[in-house]
Amino acid sequence: MAHPPRYIGFASVIILLCAILLAAKAQTALNCATVFHEFSFCKSFAPGLSSEPLKQCCDSVKTLNTIARHDEGGPQMICECIENLSYWSNVSFDTSRIQDLPTKCQLHLSFLISNSMDCFRIH
């Protein structure tokens, strides 16, 4: 059985995430839909398709950092979402590239992004 092209799966995920975001817009709590939406701007950098992240990608990482600072469970939620990012987005995200985002975007994050993240130990 032939598999649909990857872009169809990615487009479906984006549409689903947008629908979830619209439905959850009234909520202020951080969730994976928000994290996935923000990381969608990093889809060329994170898998290694470009050497530098786009400005929108860095702005999104900055947004997640701000949310994490104001949401008690934010860093742990972001960690768990990053761990599941490749699975849910049908795009192969290289965690070492995601780990480089704070440096590439010249940001100091309030949460750790690394290949050895243990989400249960993040507070």
Secondary structure, 3 states (H helix, E strand, C coil): CCCCCHHHHHHHHHHHHHHHHHHHCCCCCCCHHHHHHHHHHHCCCCCCCCCCCCHHHHHHHHHHHHHHHHCCCHHHHHHHHHHHHHHHHCCCCCHHHHHHHHHHCCCCCCCCCCCCCCHHHCC
